[in-house]
Structure formats: structure tokens, C-alpha cells
Amino acid sequence: MDTLYQNKNVVTRFNKEVIEQCNFDSFREIMGDEFVNMTAPPTSNGALTECGILSMMFCALRSQTLQ
């Protein structure tokens, strides 16, 4: 299986399991233990860790669908 196909499968899985189904276990499995959010400000003190990122994403997506 080529790399492009593998990458597409991972993105599709992430979109379905993590974003659509809010599955934190899938997030941890896909992202791995060493995931680092490089976009988080240095003063975030862990607020933008995996669960923080997902919580923000879910809140943002829910608010968009309710408007």
C-alpha cells in the first residue's frame, strides 16, 4: 500500500471516528503517545493537549451546526 493511500485512510478514519463520533480513544490511537500540539501557545499549560483540542473542536462544531 503506498503512502498516499495510507495517509488518506488515516485522515478518513480521523474524520469519522474522532470528529464525527467524538471518540477520544481513536484520537489517542491515531495521534500516538508523543503527540505535541505545535500550534498551542507556550503559556497554555496543557490546556491545548489532546483532550483540550478535541473539546474545543467539538464545541466549535456544535455551535456552528446550531446556528
N, C-alpha and C positions, 0 to 999 in steps of 0.2 A: 504494500500500500504506500503510495507516495505521500510526501509531507503535506502538500496542499490539501489532499483529501482528508488526511488525519486532522489537520487544523480545522477544516470545515466541520468535521464531525464533532470536535471539541466545542466549537462555538455554537453549533446547533444544540448540543446537549446542555451547555451552559444556559442558553436562552430558554429552553423548555423546562429543565429541572430547577434551575436556580431562579430565573426571573419569573417564569410563569407559575411554577409550583412552590416558590419560596422555600426551597429545600436547602437548608444550611449544611447538611451532610454532603450533598453533592458539591456545594461550593468548596468545602474543605478538601474533598477528594480531587476535584479538578485543579484547584489552585495550589494545593500542597501545603505542607507544614512551614515552608520557608517563604511563603507569600509575604511580600512587602509592598505596601501601597506607596509608590514613589511620588504620587501627587498630593499626599497628605502634608499639610504644613508641619514644620518641626515642633510646633507648640501643641499639637493635637493630643499628646499624651495617651495615645491608644484609642482615642475616640473614633478614629477612622480605620480601625482594624477591620478584619473580615466581617464581623457581625455589625459593626457600625456602618460600614459601607452598604451592606445589604439592607439594613434598616432604613437608611436614608433613601436608597433606591426604591424600596417598596413604598415608602411614604410618598415620595415624589410621583411614582407611577399611579398610585391610588388617587392622589389628589388630581392628577390630570384626567383620569377617567371619570371622576365625579363631576367635573365642571361642564 
